[in-house]
Amino acid sequence: MEHRAERFVVDEAGNRVGVLLDIAEYQTMLEQLEELKSIRAYDLAKASGETAIPFEKAIQEIEREGERSPGGSSTGSRPTSSGRGTTPSCGSRIDLHSG
């Protein structure tokens, strides 16, 4: 098992308020989360007992629904990662500690 040094952001009282991650580790975590979401969606679909339809047919149905919707599209929005971090407001002090 790989041991990683934990790095935390603490407030003035010493309370842990954040975690610092290497960007590669963060990207790996995001990929694993997406995979887990896909697995859960698959499990839910299997448990529903509904008949599966071919992917192409599903796309056609989604496109037809989009044409009927007021905005012309049925696709939802999804947050994206800009890769930018946050900056504390003026007067804030951030101390970095290894745990």
C-alpha positions in Angstrom: 0.0 0.0 0.0 1.3 3.4 -1.0 1.7 5.9 1.9 1.0 9.5 1.0 1.7 12.5 3.1 -1.5 14.3 3.9 -1.5 18.0 3.5 -4.2 20.2 5.0 -5.2 23.8 5.0 -6.0 25.0 8.5 -7.7 28.1 9.8 -6.3 30.4 12.5 -7.8 28.1 15.2 -5.9 25.1 13.7 -9.1 23.5 12.3 -8.6 21.6 9.1 -10.6 23.4 6.4 -9.2 22.0 3.2 -6.9 19.4 1.6 -4.1 19.9 -0.8 -3.8 17.3 -3.6 -1.2 16.8 -6.3 -3.0 17.6 -9.6 -2.4 14.1 -11.0 -3.9 12.6 -7.9 -6.9 14.9 -8.2 -7.4 14.0 -11.8 -7.2 10.3 -10.9 -9.9 10.8 -8.2 -12.2 12.6 -10.7 -11.8 9.7 -13.2 -12.5 7.1 -10.6 -15.6 9.1 -9.5 -16.9 9.2 -13.0 -16.3 5.4 -13.4 -18.1 4.8 -10.1 -21.1 6.9 -11.3 -21.2 4.8 -14.5 -21.2 1.6 -12.5 -24.0 2.8 -10.2 -26.1 3.9 -13.2 -25.5 0.5 -14.8 -26.5 -1.3 -11.6 -29.7 0.9 -11.3 -30.6 0.2 -14.9 -30.2 -3.6 -14.4 -32.2 -3.6 -11.2 -35.0 -1.6 -12.8 -36.1 -4.7 -14.8 -36.8 -2.5 -17.9 -36.0 -3.8 -21.3 -32.8 -2.4 -22.7 -32.9 -0.6 -26.0 -30.0 -0.2 -28.5 -27.9 2.9 -28.0 -28.8 4.3 -31.5 -32.5 4.1 -30.7 -31.9 5.9 -27.3 -30.1 8.7 -29.1 -33.0 9.1 -31.6 -35.5 9.3 -28.8 -33.4 11.9 -26.9 -33.1 14.0 -30.1 -36.9 13.7 -30.7 -37.6 14.9 -27.2 -35.2 17.8 -27.7 -37.0 18.9 -30.8 -40.3 19.0 -28.8 -38.9 20.9 -25.8 -39.2 24.7 -25.7 -35.4 25.3 -25.9 -34.9 22.7 -28.6 -32.4 20.7 -26.6 -32.9 18.2 -23.9 -29.2 18.0 -22.8 -28.5 19.0 -19.3 -25.6 21.2 -18.2 -22.7 19.7 -16.4 -20.1 21.5 -14.3 -16.6 21.5 -15.7 -13.3 21.9 -14.0 -11.4 25.0 -15.0 -8.3 23.8 -13.2 -8.1 27.0 -11.3 -8.0 27.1 -7.5 -9.6 29.6 -5.2 -7.9 32.5 -3.6 -8.7 33.5 0.0 -10.4 36.8 0.6 -8.3 39.7 1.8 -7.2 39.4 5.4 -7.4 35.6 5.4 -4.4 33.6 6.4 -3.8 30.1 5.2 -1.2 27.9 7.0 -0.2 24.7 5.3 0.5 21.8 7.5 1.5 18.2 6.9 -0.6 15.7 8.9 
